[in-house]
């Protein structure tokens, strides 16, 4: 396949060398004539082990060349990959001038091109940028329509400086965000010799995944540093602590907790967060990441309250009271906080949770229910049918299997607010997910 790669900085240079190594014919494009001359001479404009020899190899094999002529590059290739920078503006927004300029150039070249061309964005951009900037610019300058005359895709790079060659050939996955199957198939072919899963998804999802990855990496570094600072103050070996921590791939390093939904609760997480924050204060260690977790968790409860109030309905049915299905554990359940807030707002409630109802009779939480939350206990029903009949708004608080039946029993005009994604649906007038 013939590729043109726009932007011969770090990502563009590595991508150009690797795609050429994979047998594609690559034309690198950059406004800097010195970069183009260096590459055509077999010299790398970036410093990293292995890049220089690889680039020299593919240039000598005539699979890689570079130019400043963007029009010729697009007209003589099948796919254009955009690898230009998207630096920050002073207010944190992205400076998209380089992306816009390249799209103008590609669009101008597409104007007189009869063959279908595909534009692949490798640059990191916020969700909505393809739709709001890239496609309109390409269409304006080409006079053509996306999906019909040319394809657009986002193919985020996951290359770390210092190990980019290893990352290119052994990525965790290859991510292709496109809204038409022909474009997806063509871009997938670029990676046919790379031994890694290929994930095809929508444009906006792919745009977002890149940011989620980078933000989580930053969070992990800050988290580890805060733990390290506390450990040092307590004369504990932080590296040994984190080495042991990372050996748990069932919970610590896993997707188990990384499910968007309602607030956490239970007997461990809130208590232990408060304790570690208290200990950090005792040893004069500032922990902004750790200290922000409980306030963030509280905001998720407030978000649920706002969603319920926004319906304008007064009769609310709560399905699921304990913090986890299959248990009667109400210790620091965010649902208790939610219910008490709704009561304070003057809403009428009917509550059902089979496990908590049993606990009222003989469970370990009987004393807590009768002594600490009798006002809530009085609102509980032993029959889910009563709640379904009573409520204008149904709030799903945990993933009890029994609650799945409400999908077929939802009354006309009745709104379901799902805090746990019991149903694989997106929000509409009658169904609202708390963060989906």
C-alpha positions in Angstrom: 0.0 0.0 0.0 1.2 3.5 -0.7 1.2 5.9 2.3 1.8 9.5 2.8 2.7 10.5 6.4 2.3 14.2 7.4 4.5 15.4 10.1 8.0 14.0 10.6 8.4 14.6 14.3 8.7 11.7 16.7 5.5 9.8 15.9 5.6 10.5 12.2 9.2 9.5 11.8 8.8 6.2 13.7 5.6 5.4 11.9 7.2 6.1 8.5 10.2 3.9 9.2 8.1 1.0 10.6 5.4 1.0 7.9 8.1 1.1 5.3 9.8 -1.9 7.1 6.4 -3.7 6.8 6.6 -3.5 3.0 4.5 -0.3 2.4 5.8 2.5 0.1 5.9 5.6 2.3 6.3 9.3 1.5 7.0 11.5 4.4 5.7 15.0 4.3 6.9 18.0 6.4 7.1 21.8 6.0 10.7 21.6 7.2 12.9 21.0 4.2 15.8 20.0 6.5 13.9 17.1 7.9 13.0 15.9 4.4 16.6 16.1 3.3 17.9 14.3 6.4 15.5 11.4 5.8 16.3 11.2 2.0 20.0 10.9 3.1 19.1 8.0 5.4 19.6 10.1 8.6 17.1 10.2 11.4 15.8 13.6 12.6 15.1 12.0 16.0 17.3 10.3 18.6 16.3 6.9 19.7 18.1 3.5 19.7 17.3 1.5 16.5 15.6 4.3 14.6 18.7 5.4 12.7 19.6 2.0 11.2 16.0 1.2 10.4 15.4 4.4 8.6 18.6 4.1 6.7 17.6 0.5 5.7 14.2 1.5 4.3 15.5 4.6 2.5 18.1 2.5 0.7 15.4 -0.1 -0.2 13.5 2.8 -1.8 10.5 2.2 0.4 10.7 5.5 2.2 11.3 9.0 0.9 10.4 12.5 2.1 9.2 15.7 0.5 7.7 19.1 1.2 5.2 18.7 -1.7 1.9 17.7 0.0 -0.1 17.8 -3.2 2.1 15.3 -5.0 2.3 13.1 -1.9 -1.5 12.7 -1.6 -2.1 12.2 -5.3 0.5 9.4 -5.5 -0.7 7.5 -2.4 -3.7 5.6 -1.2 -3.7 6.6 2.5 -2.5 9.7 4.3 -1.6 9.5 8.0 -1.6 12.7 9.9 1.0 12.8 12.7 1.4 16.5 13.5 1.4 17.9 17.0 -1.6 19.1 18.9 0.1 21.3 21.7 -1.8 23.0 24.5 -3.0 26.5 24.4 -2.6 28.6 27.6 -6.1 27.7 28.8 -5.5 24.0 28.3 -7.4 23.7 25.0 -5.7 22.1 22.0 -3.9 24.1 19.4 -5.3 22.5 16.2 -3.6 24.8 13.7 -1.2 22.1 12.4 -4.0 19.6 12.0 -6.2 22.1 10.2 -3.4 23.2 7.9 -2.6 19.6 6.9 -6.3 18.9 6.3 -6.5 21.9 4.1 -3.6 20.6 2.1 -4.9 17.1 1.8 -8.4 18.4 0.9 -6.8 20.6 -1.9 -5.0 17.5 -3.2 -8.2 15.4 -3.1 -10.1 17.9 -5.3 -8.7 16.6 -8.5 -8.1 13.0 -7.4 -10.5 10.4 -8.8 -9.4 7.4 -6.7 -10.9 7.0 -3.2 -8.4 8.2 -0.6 -8.3 7.6 3.2 -7.2 10.1 5.8 -6.0 8.5 9.0 -5.4 10.8 12.0 -2.7 9.6 14.4 -2.5 12.9 16.3 -4.1 13.0 19.7 -7.3 15.0 19.6 -10.4 15.3 21.9 -13.6 13.6 21.1 -15.6 15.5 18.5 -12.5 16.9 16.7 -12.8 14.6 13.7 -16.4 15.5 13.4 -16.1 19.2 14.1 -12.7 20.1 12.5 -11.2 17.4 10.4 -14.1 16.4 8.3 -15.5 19.9 7.6 -12.0 21.1 6.6 -11.4 18.2 4.3 -14.9 18.6 2.7 -14.5 22.4 2.3 -11.2 22.2 0.5 -11.9 19.1 -1.6 -15.5 19.8 -2.6 -16.1 16.1 -1.8 -18.1 14.2 0.9 -16.8 12.0 3.6 -17.9 8.4 3.4 -18.7 8.7 -0.3 -15.6 10.2 -1.9 -13.0 9.7 0.8 -12.7 8.0 4.2 -11.6 9.3 7.5 -10.3 7.3 10.5 -8.6 7.9 13.8 -5.8 5.5 14.6 -4.3 6.7 17.9 -0.6 5.9 18.5 0.6 4.3 21.8 4.3 4.9 21.3 6.5 5.7 24.3 9.6 7.7 23.7 12.6 5.5 24.2 10.8 2.2 23.3 8.8 3.2 20.2 10.0 0.4 18.0 9.1 -2.2 20.6 5.7 -0.5 21.1 5.0 -0.4 17.4 5.5 -4.1 16.9 4.1 -5.3 20.2 1.2 -2.9 21.2 -1.5 -4.0 23.6 -3.9 -3.5 20.8 -4.4 -1.5 17.5 -7.3 0.9 17.7 -9.2 1.9 14.6 -12.0 4.4 14.9 -14.0 4.8 11.7 -17.7 5.1 10.8 -17.6 3.1 7.6 -16.5 -0.5 7.1 -14.4 0.1 3.9 -12.2 2.6 5.8 -11.8 0.2 8.7 -10.9 -2.7 6.4 -8.2 -0.7 4.6 -6.6 0.6 7.8 -6.8 -2.9 9.4 -4.7 -4.1 6.4 -1.9 -1.8 7.4 -1.4 -3.8 10.6 -1.9 -7.3 9.1 1.6 -8.4 10.0 1.5 -7.0 13.6 0.7 -9.6 16.2 -1.7 -7.7 18.3 -5.5 -7.5 18.7 -7.3 -5.0 16.4 -10.2 -3.2 17.9 -12.5 -1.4 15.5 -14.9 1.1 17.0 -16.5 4.5 16.3 -14.5 7.6 15.8 -15.5 9.3 19.0 -14.9 6.2 21.1 -11.4 5.9 19.7 -10.7 9.6 20.3 -11.7 9.2 23.9 -9.8 6.0 24.5 -6.5 7.7 23.9 -7.2 10.3 26.5 -8.4 7.7 29.0 -5.1 5.8 28.6 -2.9 8.9 29.1 -4.9 10.3 32.0 -4.9 6.9 33.8 -1.1 6.6 33.3 -0.7 10.1 34.8 -3.0 9.1 37.7 -1.0 5.9 38.3 2.3 7.9 38.5 0.8 10.4 40.9 -0.8 7.7 43.0 2.4 5.7 43.3 4.3 8.8 44.2 1.9 9.7 47.0 2.1 6.2 48.4 5.8 6.5 48.1 5.9 9.7 50.1 3.8 8.2 52.8 5.9 5.1 52.9 9.1 7.2 53.2 7.7 9.1 56.1 6.8 5.8 57.8 10.1 4.2 56.9 8.5 1.6 54.7 10.1 0.4 51.4 7.7 1.9 48.8 9.1 -0.1 46.0 8.6 -3.4 47.8 5.0 -2.3 48.6 4.2 -1.4 45.0 5.9 -4.5 43.7 3.7 -6.7 45.8 0.7 -4.5 44.9 1.3 -5.1 41.2 1.3 -8.9 41.6 -2.5 -8.8 42.1 -3.8 -8.9 38.6 -7.2 -10.1 39.7 -8.3 -6.8 41.4 -5.4 -4.3 41.5 -4.4 -4.5 37.8 -7.6 -5.5 36.2 -10.9 -4.1 34.7 -12.8 -5.1 37.9 -13.2 -1.6 39.3 -12.9 0.3 36.1 -16.6 0.3 35.3 -18.3 3.7 35.1 -21.3 3.8 37.4 -22.4 4.8 40.9 -20.3 5.7 43.9 -18.3 3.1 45.9 -19.2 2.2 49.5 -18.9 -0.7 51.8 -16.9 -1.5 54.9 -13.4 -1.0 53.4 -12.9 1.6 50.8 -14.3 4.7 52.5 -12.8 3.8 55.9 -9.4 3.0 54.5 -9.2 6.2 52.5 -10.0 8.3 55.5 -7.4 6.4 57.5 -4.6 6.8 55.0 -5.4 10.5 54.6 -5.3 11.0 58.3 -2.0 9.2 58.6 -0.6 11.4 55.7 -1.6 14.5 57.7 0.1 13.1 60.8 3.4 12.7 59.0 3.0 16.1 57.1 2.7 14.5 53.6 0.4 16.3 51.1 -1.7 13.8 49.1 -3.9 15.7 46.7 -4.8 12.6 44.6 -5.8 10.5 47.6 -7.6 13.3 49.3 -9.7 14.0 46.3 -11.1 10.5 46.0 -13.9 10.8 48.6 -15.1 14.2 47.4 -15.2 12.8 43.9 -17.2 9.8 45.1 -19.7 12.2 46.9 -20.1 14.1 43.6 -21.3 10.9 41.9 -24.1 10.6 44.5 -25.0 14.2 44.0 -25.1 13.6 40.2 -27.7 10.8 40.8 -29.8 13.1 43.0 -29.8 15.8 40.2 -30.8 13.2 37.6 -33.8 12.1 39.7 -34.9 15.7 40.5 -34.6 16.6 36.8 -37.4 14.2 35.9 -39.8 16.4 37.8 -41.5 13.3 39.3 -42.1 12.9 43.0 -42.7 9.1 43.4 -39.4 7.3 43.4 -38.9 3.5 43.6 -35.5 2.3 44.8 -34.4 -1.2 43.6 -31.3 -2.3 45.5 -30.3 -0.8 48.8 -27.1 -2.6 49.8 -23.9 -1.4 48.2 -23.5 -4.8 46.3 -26.1 -7.3 45.0 -26.2 -10.6 47.0 -25.3 -9.0 50.3 -27.2 -7.2 53.1 -24.1 -5.0 53.9 -25.3 -1.4 54.3 -22.1 0.0 55.8 -21.4 3.3 54.1 -23.7 2.3 51.2 -24.0 5.3 48.9 -27.6 4.3 48.4 -28.3 5.2 52.0 -26.9 8.6 51.4 -28.9 8.9 48.1 -32.2 7.9 49.8 -31.7 10.2 52.8 -31.0 13.1 50.4 -34.2 12.3 48.4 -36.2 12.2 51.6 -34.9 15.6 52.5 -35.9 16.9 49.1 -39.5 16.0 49.9 -39.8 13.0 47.4 -42.0 10.0 48.2 -40.0 6.8 48.2 -40.7 3.1 48.1 -37.7 0.8 48.5 -37.1 -2.9 47.7 -34.1 -5.1 48.4 -34.7 -8.7 49.1 -31.5 -9.2 50.9 -31.9 -6.2 53.2 -35.5 -7.3 53.9 -34.2 -10.6 55.1 -31.6 -8.8 57.2 -34.4 -6.9 59.0 -35.6 -10.3 60.3 -32.5 -12.0 61.4 -29.4 -10.7 59.6 -26.2 -9.2 60.9 -27.5 -5.7 59.9 -30.8 -6.0 61.9 -29.6 -3.7 64.7 -28.2 -1.2 62.2 -31.4 -1.1 60.2 -33.6 -0.7 63.3 -31.3 1.7 65.2 -29.6 3.8 62.6 -32.0 4.1 59.7 -35.5 3.3 61.0 -36.9 6.2 58.8 -35.6 4.3 55.8 -36.7 0.9 57.0 -40.3 2.2 57.2 -40.2 2.9 53.5 -39.2 -0.6 52.6 -41.5 -3.0 50.7 -41.3 -6.8 50.8 -42.8 -6.9 47.3 -41.1 -5.6 44.1 -44.6 -5.4 42.4 -45.6 -2.7 44.9 -42.6 -0.6 44.1 -43.1 -1.0 40.3 -46.7 0.1 40.7 -46.0 3.0 43.0 -43.1 4.7 41.2 -42.9 7.2 38.4 -39.1 6.9 38.6 -37.3 3.7 39.2 -33.7 3.9 40.5 -31.6 0.7 40.1 -29.0 0.6 42.9 -27.4 -2.8 42.4 -27.2 -5.7 39.9 -29.6 -8.1 41.5 -30.7 -10.5 38.8 -34.4 -10.0 39.8 -34.3 -6.4 38.7 -33.8 -7.4 35.0 -37.5 -8.2 34.8 -38.4 -4.5 35.0 -37.4 -4.0 31.3 -40.5 -5.8 30.3 -42.7 -4.3 33.0 -41.9 -0.6 32.6 -45.0 1.4 32.6 -45.7 4.1 30.0 -44.1 7.4 31.2 -42.1 5.6 33.9 -38.4 6.6 33.9 -35.6 4.2 34.8 -32.4 5.7 36.2 -29.7 3.0 36.1 -26.8 3.5 38.4 -25.1 0.2 37.7 -25.7 -0.5 33.9 -28.0 -3.4 34.5 -29.1 -3.0 30.9 -26.8 -2.6 27.9 -28.6 0.5 26.6 -27.8 4.1 26.0 -29.9 6.9 27.6 -33.2 8.0 26.1 -36.4 9.6 27.4 -37.4 6.6 29.5 -34.0 5.1 30.4 -31.1 7.1 31.8 -27.7 5.7 32.7 -25.7 7.7 35.3 -22.7 8.0 33.0 -23.5 6.4 29.7 
